[in-house]
Amino acid sequence: MQQSFSALPKLFIQTFAKLILGHFCWFPVKRVVGSPLTVLVILLLAGLILVGLVFAGLFLAVGAGVIFINILILLIMLIVLFAIEGCIMNCIALKPFT
């Protein structure tokens, strides 16, 4: 029982990583951009989403009095995320195809 319990976090992390990679790998980033740096940036964005969700869960766990703060943090996170994604998409669109 102890071994299966200690394997649960690892399994959870692996499953989340597969979901994130499966979500982002449908877009042929390496073929369009040809830079592993862009792939790294997209993976960092996925990590930003996960960190934001963890913090949102922590705020909700504290109590219902901080729901306003939680919503504010989520809105700021979404604005930053869309700004970064817009920059990435502009870089992809402006890159000349060779």
C-alpha positions in Angstrom: 0.0 0.0 0.0 2.8 2.4 0.8 4.5 1.8 -2.5 1.4 2.5 -4.5 0.7 5.6 -2.5 4.2 7.0 -3.2 3.8 6.2 -6.9 0.6 8.3 -7.2 2.3 11.7 -7.4 4.7 10.5 -10.1 1.8 9.0 -12.0 -0.2 12.2 -11.6 2.8 14.3 -12.9 3.3 12.0 -15.9 -0.3 12.1 -16.8 -0.4 15.9 -16.6 2.7 16.1 -18.7 1.2 13.9 -21.4 -2.0 15.9 -21.4 0.0 19.2 -21.8 2.3 17.8 -24.5 -0.6 16.3 -26.3 -2.4 19.6 -26.2 0.5 21.6 -27.5 2.1 19.1 -29.9 -0.8 19.2 -32.4 0.7 22.4 -33.7 3.8 21.8 -35.8 6.0 24.3 -33.9 9.3 22.8 -34.9 8.4 22.7 -38.6 7.2 26.3 -38.7 9.7 28.0 -36.5 12.6 25.5 -36.4 13.8 26.6 -33.0 13.8 24.5 -29.9 13.6 27.8 -27.9 10.0 28.3 -29.1 9.0 24.8 -28.0 10.6 25.6 -24.6 8.6 28.8 -24.3 5.4 27.0 -25.1 6.2 24.4 -22.4 7.0 27.2 -20.0 3.5 28.7 -20.7 2.0 25.3 -19.9 3.9 25.3 -16.6 2.7 28.8 -15.9 -0.9 27.6 -16.3 -0.3 24.7 -13.9 1.3 27.0 -11.3 -1.6 29.4 -11.6 -4.1 26.6 -11.1 -2.2 25.4 -8.1 -2.2 28.9 -6.5 -5.9 29.2 -7.4 -6.5 25.9 -5.6 -4.6 27.1 -2.6 -6.5 30.4 -2.4 -9.8 28.5 -2.6 -8.7 26.1 0.1 -8.1 29.0 2.5 -11.7 30.1 2.4 -14.5 31.7 0.5 -13.4 35.2 1.6 -10.5 35.3 -0.9 -12.5 34.4 -4.0 -12.2 38.0 -5.2 -8.4 37.8 -4.9 -8.5 34.4 -6.7 -10.5 35.8 -9.6 -8.2 38.8 -9.8 -5.1 36.6 -9.9 -6.6 34.4 -12.6 -7.6 37.4 -14.7 -4.0 38.8 -14.5 -2.6 35.4 -15.3 -4.9 35.1 -18.4 -4.0 38.6 -19.6 -0.2 37.8 -19.3 -0.7 34.4 -20.9 -2.6 35.9 -23.9 0.0 38.6 -24.3 2.8 36.1 -24.4 0.9 33.8 -26.8 0.2 36.7 -29.0 3.9 37.5 -29.2 4.7 33.9 -30.0 2.0 33.8 -32.8 3.3 37.1 -34.2 6.8 35.7 -34.3 5.6 32.6 -36.0 3.5 34.6 -38.5 6.3 37.1 -39.3 9.0 34.5 -39.8 9.8 34.2 -43.5 9.2 30.7 -44.9 12.3 29.4 -46.6 
